[in-house]
Amino acid sequence: MKKRKVANLIMVILILVIAAAGVLTAGFIRGWFDHDAQAATLREIRGVVTMQQGGVAYPVDSDTVLRKGDTIVTSSRGTASIQIGESS
């Protein structure tokens, strides 16, 4: 009975570690942790706009932080403005 409780506790801890790693990885890819004052940020997105980052493509929203090597792709009628730094 005690072995079963220990095994269950280890399983729960492993699940939490895997979930935390997934959230941190997604946050890193999406730029949640980038707080550079001179960073480029997507603004005013219209139409379909995707970003390719590290070989992974996904749709983006306004306020997405761009990093070196990111590629922005728009549909034929899509647009996105890019703000660099704190300018308005």
Secondary structure, DSSP 8 states (H G I E B T S, - for coil): -HHHHHHHHHHHHHHHHHHHHHHHHHHHHHTTT---TT-EEEEEEES-EEEEETTEEEE--TT-EE-TT-EEEE-TT-EEEEEETT--
